[in-house]
Amino acid sequence: MAAAPDLAFDPWDPAFLADPYPAYAELRARGRVIRYEPTGQWLVPHHADVSALLRDRRLGRAYRHRFTHEEFGRTPPPPEHEPFHTLNDHGMLDLEPPDHTRIRRLVSKAFTPRTVERLRPYVEKLAGDLVAALVEAGGGDLLTDVAEPLPVAVIAELLGIPGPDRGPLRPWSAEICGMYELNPSEETAARAVRASAEFSAYLRELIARRRAEPGEDLISGLIAAHDEGERLTEQEMVSTAVLLLNAGHEATVNATVSGWWALFRNPDQLAALRADHSLVPSAVEELMRYDTPLQLFERWVLDDIEIDGTTVPRGAEIAMLFGSANHDDEVFARPARLDLTRRDNPHISFSAGIHYCIGAPLARMELAASMRALLARAPALTPTTEPRRRPNFVIRGLQGLTVRVG
């Protein structure tokens, strides 16, 4: 189905970015797959289709394991972007089997239920300390004072990045993630290339130090696997570490801040949560669904597929709309309503299939820990101003959220 010129879906329109969910409802009403000319993609807005396609091996996050750029009808990226693509293309998010399987099997050892559970005391203490500092100050920016420091510190701890080295991690991540937006500008690309080169150089130095003095951290574990045989190259180690940092905190930061803003705008649900802290686990799931941190996930069509009578050809790019899928009324009763008691909640905010978020259990732990700390220590938390939204579509979030504690 071709997109109509009056389509409300416009990922560069501030009004759409403020609230994309009505436009998603229009997309779902128009069909199951819609061609969107401004990005050359096929939009898939329904939950059932997104869920199925995430598991469909006729689609891939990459295509170079089967085709050259020319065979696939694609233009190679500019040579000046090479540092970004080298970094990105060797991470498991953008790899397909067998390389993806090999790397994920190794990294998954760091995210077993037992390993994640061992992090709980560290996560809960750090969340408590961050919230205590916010309370002592009488308030502040929930993003910079609580939401950002918690997951960045946890992932850095897991990787073994020393405390004094952690300052540039969030800026590097933000600049690299700019390339995941639709049609990024050359200025965005230049920043991502610079950050990719700097972050990679730092990690190569850290790998050299850990090779000389191994620790109990994940980077030391990756080195050991590399040195035992042909399981992991140094570039794969670097790319894996960057991916874990980027993916390990971007969604958690944005889910924390957007989640609290959603609670402030739904005072009945906030009151219910304050009265019953046992709602925290279901609140985390519902807030991830209600305002999805990752709105879009792309896949290449490796073999022709048919969706509702429309053939999407090999070489095309599909944009699976997670935010739309999470508001599909064929799956969620009254999806526009925030309901912290929602039990039937098969949201896909952590993706699905072989690229399901490996850090989902840790993200859930972090979100719950910060929420419980804020509920316990800042029970009268309120916003002081209406926040500004980040001018991004794919990675959705706020620029900040200023609050007072009493």
C-alpha positions in Angstrom: 0.0 0.0 0.0 1.4 3.4 -0.9 1.3 6.2 1.7 -1.2 8.9 1.1 0.1 12.5 1.0 -2.0 13.6 4.0 -0.5 10.9 6.3 -0.2 12.2 9.8 3.0 10.2 10.4 5.7 12.9 10.3 8.8 12.1 12.5 10.2 15.6 12.0 7.0 17.5 13.1 7.2 18.7 16.7 3.5 18.1 17.2 3.9 14.5 16.1 7.0 14.1 18.4 5.0 15.5 21.3 2.3 12.8 20.8 2.8 10.3 18.0 0.1 7.8 19.2 -3.0 9.3 17.3 -1.0 9.2 14.1 -0.2 5.5 14.8 -3.9 4.8 15.2 -4.4 6.3 11.7 -1.6 4.1 10.3 -3.1 1.0 11.8 -6.5 1.9 10.3 -4.9 2.4 6.8 -3.3 -1.0 6.6 -0.7 -3.5 7.7 2.2 -2.2 5.7 2.5 1.4 4.3 5.2 2.8 2.0 6.8 6.0 3.4 8.6 7.8 0.7 10.5 10.4 2.8 12.7 7.6 4.3 12.2 5.0 1.6 10.9 2.5 4.2 7.9 0.3 4.6 6.1 1.1 7.9 4.6 -1.8 9.9 2.3 -0.5 12.7 0.4 -3.6 14.0 1.5 -5.6 17.0 0.9 -9.0 15.4 3.0 -8.1 12.3 5.8 -6.5 14.3 6.0 -9.4 16.7 6.1 -11.9 13.8 8.6 -10.0 11.7 11.0 -9.7 14.6 11.3 -13.4 14.5 11.3 -13.8 10.7 14.7 -14.9 9.3 13.8 -13.5 5.9 14.6 -10.2 7.5 18.0 -9.1 9.0 19.6 -6.3 10.8 22.4 -6.6 8.2 22.7 -7.9 4.7 26.5 -8.0 4.1 26.7 -11.6 5.2 24.7 -12.5 2.1 25.0 -9.6 -0.4 27.4 -6.8 -1.5 26.0 -3.3 -1.4 25.7 -3.4 -5.1 23.9 -6.7 -5.2 21.5 -5.4 -2.6 20.8 -2.2 -4.5 22.3 0.0 -1.8 25.0 2.7 -1.9 28.0 2.0 0.4 28.3 4.5 3.3 30.7 7.4 2.7 34.4 6.5 3.5 34.5 9.3 6.1 31.8 7.5 8.1 34.0 4.4 8.4 34.8 4.7 12.2 31.1 4.7 13.0 30.3 1.8 10.7 33.2 -0.3 11.8 32.1 0.1 15.4 28.4 -0.4 14.7 28.7 -3.3 12.3 30.7 -5.5 14.7 28.2 -5.3 17.5 25.8 -8.1 18.0 22.8 -5.9 17.4 23.8 -5.5 13.8 25.1 -9.0 13.2 23.4 -12.1 12.0 24.2 -15.7 12.7 26.6 -17.3 13.1 28.6 -14.3 14.3 25.6 -13.0 16.3 25.1 -16.4 18.0 28.8 -16.7 18.9 29.0 -13.2 20.5 25.6 -13.3 22.2 26.4 -16.7 23.8 29.5 -15.2 25.4 27.9 -12.0 26.5 24.8 -13.7 27.9 27.0 -15.2 30.6 27.1 -11.7 32.1 23.3 -11.5 32.1 22.2 -14.8 33.6 19.6 -14.4 36.3 22.2 -15.3 39.0 24.6 -12.7 37.7 22.0 -10.0 37.4 20.7 -10.8 40.9 24.2 -10.4 42.3 24.1 -6.8 41.1 20.9 -6.0 43.0 22.6 -4.7 46.2 24.8 -2.4 44.1 21.8 -1.2 42.1 19.6 -0.6 45.0 22.2 1.2 47.1 23.2 3.5 44.2 19.5 4.3 43.5 19.0 5.1 47.2 22.1 7.3 47.3 21.1 9.2 44.2 17.6 9.8 45.5 18.9 10.8 48.9 21.1 13.5 47.3 18.0 14.7 45.3 16.0 14.9 48.5 18.8 16.7 50.4 18.9 19.3 47.6 15.2 19.8 47.8 14.8 18.7 44.2 16.6 18.9 40.9 16.6 17.4 37.4 15.4 13.8 37.6 17.2 13.0 34.4 20.7 14.2 35.3 20.4 13.5 39.1 18.9 10.0 39.1 17.9 8.6 35.7 21.3 9.0 33.9 23.8 8.2 36.7 22.2 4.9 37.7 22.3 2.8 34.5 25.6 4.4 33.3 27.3 3.5 36.5 25.9 0.0 36.5 27.0 -0.8 33.0 30.4 0.8 33.6 30.7 -1.3 36.7 29.8 -4.5 34.8 32.3 -3.7 32.1 35.0 -2.7 34.5 35.4 0.9 33.4 37.2 2.8 36.3 35.2 5.6 38.0 37.5 8.4 36.9 37.1 7.4 33.2 33.3 7.4 33.2 32.7 11.1 32.4 32.7 10.9 28.6 30.6 7.8 28.4 27.2 9.4 28.2 28.2 12.1 25.7 29.9 9.5 23.5 26.8 7.4 23.6 24.5 10.3 22.8 26.5 11.3 19.8 26.8 7.7 18.5 23.1 7.1 18.9 22.3 10.2 16.8 23.0 8.0 13.8 20.1 5.8 14.6 17.6 8.6 13.9 15.9 8.8 10.5 18.0 10.5 7.8 20.7 11.9 10.1 22.4 15.0 9.0 26.1 15.3 8.0 26.7 17.2 11.3 25.2 14.4 13.3 27.3 11.9 11.3 30.5 13.8 12.0 29.8 13.9 15.7 29.0 10.1 15.7 32.2 9.4 13.8 34.3 11.5 16.2 32.7 9.8 19.2 33.1 6.4 17.7 36.8 6.9 17.1 37.4 8.4 20.6 35.4 5.7 22.4 37.1 2.9 20.4 40.5 4.3 21.2 39.7 4.4 24.9 38.4 0.9 24.9 41.5 -0.5 23.1 43.7 1.1 25.8 41.5 -0.4 28.5 41.6 -3.8 26.9 45.4 -3.6 26.9 45.4 -2.8 30.6 43.0 -5.6 31.4 45.1 -8.0 29.3 48.0 -7.2 31.6 46.0 -7.1 34.8 42.7 -9.1 34.4 39.8 -8.5 36.8 36.4 -9.9 37.4 34.7 -7.6 34.9 33.1 -8.4 31.6 35.9 -6.8 29.5 38.3 -9.2 31.2 36.0 -12.1 30.4 35.8 -11.0 26.8 39.6 -10.9 26.6 39.9 -14.4 28.1 37.6 -15.7 25.5 39.5 -13.9 22.7 42.8 -15.2 24.0 41.6 -18.8 24.3 40.9 -19.1 20.5 39.1 -17.5 17.6 35.8 -16.7 19.4 36.1 -12.9 19.6 38.2 -10.3 17.8 39.4 -7.2 19.5 37.0 -5.2 17.3 34.1 -7.4 18.4 35.2 -6.7 22.0 35.2 -3.0 21.4 31.9 -3.0 19.6 30.3 -5.2 22.2 31.3 -2.9 25.0 30.0 0.2 23.2 26.7 -1.6 22.4 26.2 -2.7 26.0 26.8 0.8 27.3 24.5 2.5 24.7 21.7 -0.1 24.8 22.2 -0.6 28.5 21.3 2.9 29.5 19.5 4.8 26.7 16.2 3.0 27.2 16.4 3.0 31.0 17.2 6.7 31.2 14.3 7.6 28.9 11.9 5.1 30.4 12.6 6.6 33.9 12.0 10.2 33.0 9.1 9.6 30.5 7.6 7.2 33.0 7.5 9.8 35.8 6.2 12.4 33.5 3.4 10.0 32.5 2.6 9.4 36.2 2.5 13.2 36.9 0.0 13.5 34.1 -2.1 10.7 35.4 -2.5 11.6 39.1 -5.0 8.8 39.8 -2.4 6.2 38.8 0.4 8.0 40.7 -1.8 8.0 43.8 -2.5 4.3 43.5 1.2 3.6 43.2 2.1 5.7 46.2 -0.6 3.9 48.2 0.6 0.4 47.1 4.3 -0.1 46.3 3.6 -3.7 45.3 2.4 -2.2 41.9 6.0 -1.3 41.0 6.7 -4.4 38.8 3.5 -4.0 36.7 4.0 -0.2 36.7 7.5 -0.7 35.1 5.9 -2.8 32.3 3.0 -0.5 31.7 5.2 2.7 31.6 7.5 0.9 29.1 4.4 0.2 27.0 2.6 3.5 27.4 5.5 5.8 26.2 7.9 3.4 24.4 11.5 4.5 24.7 12.5 2.9 21.3 9.8 3.8 18.8 11.2 2.2 15.7 13.4 -0.8 14.8 14.6 -1.4 11.3 15.2 -4.6 9.4 16.4 -5.3 5.8 14.4 -7.6 3.6 16.7 -10.4 2.6 14.1 -12.4 0.6 10.8 -11.1 -0.8 8.0 -11.2 1.8 4.3 -10.7 1.5 2.3 -8.7 4.1 -1.5 -8.6 3.6 -1.2 -9.1 -0.1 1.6 -6.5 -0.6 5.0 -7.9 -1.7 7.9 -6.1 0.0 10.9 -6.9 -2.2 14.4 -8.0 -1.3 16.5 -4.9 -0.7 13.7 -2.9 1.0 13.9 -1.6 4.5 11.1 -2.3 7.0 10.4 0.1 9.9 8.7 -1.8 12.7 6.8 0.8 14.8 7.2 -0.4 18.4 5.3 2.6 19.8 2.3 1.8 17.5 2.4 -1.9 18.3 2.3 -1.1 22.0 -0.9 0.9 21.4 -2.7 -1.6 19.2 -6.2 -2.0 20.5 -6.4 -5.5 19.0 -4.0 -6.5 21.7 -4.3 -3.9 24.5 -7.6 -2.9 26.1 -8.0 0.9 26.1 -4.3 1.4 25.0 -4.4 5.2 25.4 -5.1 4.7 29.1 -2.3 4.4 31.6 -3.2 1.4 33.8 -0.6 0.3 36.3 -2.7 -2.8 37.2 -2.6 -4.0 33.5 -1.9 -7.7 33.7 -2.2 -8.8 30.0 0.7 -6.7 28.7 2.7 -8.3 25.9 4.6 -5.1 25.0 7.5 -5.4 22.7 9.7 -2.5 24.1 12.6 -4.9 24.5 12.2 -6.3 21.0 11.8 -10.1 20.3 13.5 -12.9 18.5 17.3 -13.3 18.4 17.8 -9.6 19.0 15.6 -9.5 22.1 17.3 -7.1 24.6 19.9 -9.2 26.5 19.9 -6.6 29.3 16.1 -6.6 29.8 16.3 -8.1 33.3 18.9 -5.6 34.4 16.9 -2.7 33.0 13.8 -3.9 34.8 15.8 -4.1 38.1 17.2 -0.5 37.6 13.8 1.0 36.7 12.1 -0.7 39.8 15.0 0.3 42.1 14.8 4.0 41.2 11.0 4.0 41.4 11.0 2.4 44.8 13.6 4.8 46.1 11.7 7.8 44.9 8.4 6.5 46.2 9.9 5.8 49.7 12.1 8.9 50.0 10.3 11.5 48.0 6.6 10.7 48.4 5.5 14.2 47.4 7.6 14.4 44.3 6.1 17.0 41.8 7.3 18.6 38.6 8.1 22.3 38.7 7.9 23.0 34.9 6.6 21.2 31.8 9.6 19.4 30.3 10.8 19.8 26.7 10.9 16.8 24.5 14.1 15.7 22.8 13.9 16.5 19.0 14.3 12.8 18.2 11.8 10.2 17.0 13.5 6.8 17.1 14.9 7.2 20.7 12.1 8.9 22.5 12.7 10.9 25.6 12.7 14.3 27.4 15.5 16.8 27.7 15.0 16.9 31.4 12.4 16.8 34.2 12.8 19.4 37.0 11.1 18.3 40.2 10.8 19.3 43.9 10.5 16.8 46.7 8.0 18.5 48.9 
